[in-house]
Amino acid sequence: MTEDQKGLTLVYTGHGKGKTTSALGLALRATGRGQSVKIYQFIKSPQRSYGEQIALKKLGVDMIQLGIGFTWTKTPEEHREALKQGWPKAKEAVMGGEYDVVILDELNNALAISQFPIDDVLPLDEVIDMLKNKPRHVHLVITGRDAKEEIKTLADLVSVIEAEKHYYDEGIPAVKGIEF
């Protein structure tokens, strides 16, 4: 990156399928160009196996699950604890400046949790501060539904992915190699 280039903030949001897939495509491209990439997933659990994690490991890219699954699969206290433990790790990956690209997958989903309080364990003001003060060279990608307006305002790119048609509506469940 040249002196006049800045690290970009990209947001992939909306209710359509493809937000994480877009971010992973960017990770693949950046890795191919010799950039260092770190990925944190805020909802997915380390107790499960994900095809993208298997592939990225072969490329030397760490993808770390900070979550414990969907909000309806565990207690609010368990989710709050996962966010409390995970947020500082993700924030340090951005602010430490060690990586060229940091992907915070499903951060928007985590910030949109309304079933229980999360602002004390994942404060929106800290996320905003991170966006405003991240190291100049770091490209930051944030994915997930329901991106906060404050995040979209600070982003250099916002792509909204909407579903026009989805096989879930036909009763087809998550497909190995497509969703996970």
Secondary structure, DSSP 8 states (H G I E B T S, - for coil): --TT----EEEEESSSS-HHHHHHHHHHHHHHTT--EEEEESSS-TTS--HHHHHHHHTT-EEEE---S-TTSS-HHHHHHHHHHHHHHHHHHHHT---SEEEEETHHHHHT--SS--TTTS-HHHHHHHHHHS-TT-EEEEE-SS--HHHHHH-SEEEE---S--GGGGT----TTTT-
